Amino acid sequence: MASAIGIDLLEIGRLERALQRHPRLAERVFTDAERDYAAAHARPGRHLAARFAAKEAVVKALGLNGGFGLREIEVVAGEPPSVSLSGRAAKAAGKKQVKISLTHSRDLATAVAIVDTA
């Protein structure tokens, strides 16, 4: 089975500052469920940053280059977290299975996405 891999690393503070400057950014990038999950934690920006990194990692693993919104890639909370694709992102993925792994420290969030291509 062939696989494609995507990875992304994000400074949590950078996303937190962007969300403060542009309050509607969260609504454009994250689904209601993602925002609700993050809001239930002491430092929501940390959890949103990990989800943003996951979305970017999925984009890279699928080889997407535009024509879709990041809300079409939803990180579903759980152990382990999973990805739900909709719209054009789902169409681009077809029957490919996407798996993700997220982590964060005090300052950095990172995610890896693996797409089974065969």
N, C-alpha and C positions, 0 to 999 in steps of 0.2 A: 504494500500500500504506500503510495507516495503522499508526502505531506508538504505543506507550505507553512512557514513560520513568520510571525510578525511580533515585534517587541516595541514598547514605548516607555519612556521615562519622563516624568514631569515633576518639576519643583512645585510642591503643594502651595507654598506661599504665592507663587506666580498666579495660580488659578484663583486663589482666595482674593487677591488684589483685583484680578479681572472681574470677578463676580461682584465685588464692591463697587467698582467703577461702572459696570454695566449690569444692573440687577436683572434685566430680562434675558441675559445670556443663559442663565440656568434653564429657563423655559425653552429656549431654542435648541439646547444641546442635550438636556436630560429629560427622560420621561417622568411622568408623575410618580411612578413607583420608585424610580431611582432617587428623586428628590426627597420623597417621604422616608426612604431608607436612611439617607444621609442625615436628614433632620432629626432622626431618632438617636443620633450619636452626639457626643460632647463636642467634637470638632467636625462638623459636616463637610468642610472643605477637603479634609483628608480622604473621605470616602468618595466624594465627587471626583477628586483628582485620580483616584485609582480607577474609577469607571471611565473617565475621559481617556486615560492611558489604554484601557482595554478596548475602547472604541477605535482608537488610533491603531492599536496592534491588529485588530480584526481587519481594518481597512488595508493594512500592509499585507497581511496574510492572504486576503482575497484578491489583492492586486487591483483594488478599486481606485478609480481616479476621478471621481466627481459624479455629479448627476444624482446624488442622494443626500439625505440629511442625516446627521449623527443620531437623531432620535430614532432612526430606523434600525439602529444597533442598540439593543437594550441589554444591560447587564442585570441578570435576574439573581437576586440574593439567594444564598444557600451554601451548603457545604458539599461539594465545591460550588462556587458561583457558576452560572451558565450564561449563554447568550441566546437571545431571541431576536431574530431578524425579521424585518417587515419591508414592504414596499420594494423599491429598486435594489436595496441591499440583499433582500431574500431572493429576488430574481437572479441577481448576479451569482449568489452562492449556489443556487440550484439545490441539488441533493447532497452537497458537501456538508460534512459535519464539522462544526466549529467548537473548539474547546479553549477555555481561557484559564489563566492563573493570575491572581492579583496579589500585590503586597505593597505595604507602605511603611515608612519609618516616620520619624518626626518631621522630616523635611522633604522626603521624596516618595513618589508613588510610581510603581511600575507594573506593567502587565505584559504577558506573553499570550499570543493566540496561535493555535495550531489548527490548520485546516487539512482534513483528510481529503485528498484530491482524487483518489482512485476508488 
